[in-house]
């Protein structure tokens, strides 16, 4: 089972997580840094594939609550 699925199952997450070991997605979204790591950026993408929100200044301490507010505002 891929790491993202293990993590989602362990934490009872009901949404899809992306694991990007090849860095293809990070490159496509412009968040791959020259050192080969992706910047910590969150994209909220709807079912039609439209990016509805980008957080490129993620605060790891408040990120969960921050996203809950964003998602609640989208309903």
N, C-alpha and C positions, 0 to 999 in steps of 0.2 A: 504494500500500500504506500503511495507517495507520501512524503512528509506533510504536505498541506492537508491531505485527508486525515492523517493521524492527528494533527494538531486540531483540526475542526472537530473531529469526533471526541477528542479528549476534553475539549472545552464546550461541547454541546452547541456549536455554532450552526445556525440554520441558513447560512449563506455560503457562497462559493469563494474560496481563497485561491489565489494564483501563486503557483511556484514557478519561478523563472530561472532555472539553473543555467540555461543557455544564453541568458541576457537578451534574447530577441525582443521581448516585450519592453524591457527597460530602454533598449535602443530605439524602438519604434515610438515610444512615448517621450523620448528626449530626457530621460532621467538617469542614464548611465554615465557615471563619472569617469574621467580618464584613468583612474586607478582600478577600474573594472568592477566597482560596486555601484549599486543603484542608490540614488538619493532616496531618503525616506519621504515618499509622496503618496498620498491616498487619492485615488480616483473613484468616484461613485458613478457607475455606468448603469443606465437603465436597461430593461429587457430588449430594447430596440438597438442597443449598442451606442447610445448617445451619452457622452460624458456630461453629467449634470452638476458635478462639483469636483473641484480640485483643491486639496489642502497640501501646499508645498512647504508649510511651516509647522509640521507635526510636533506637538508637545506630547511626549509619551505619557506624561502623568494625567493629562486631561483628554487625550484623544478619543477614548471610548465615549465619554459624555459629550464631547464636541460633535462626534458623528451622530449620536442619538438625536441631538438637536437638529442637525442638518436633515437627517432622514425624516424626522417628525414634521419638519417644515415642507417636505416634498409630498406628503400624503394629501 
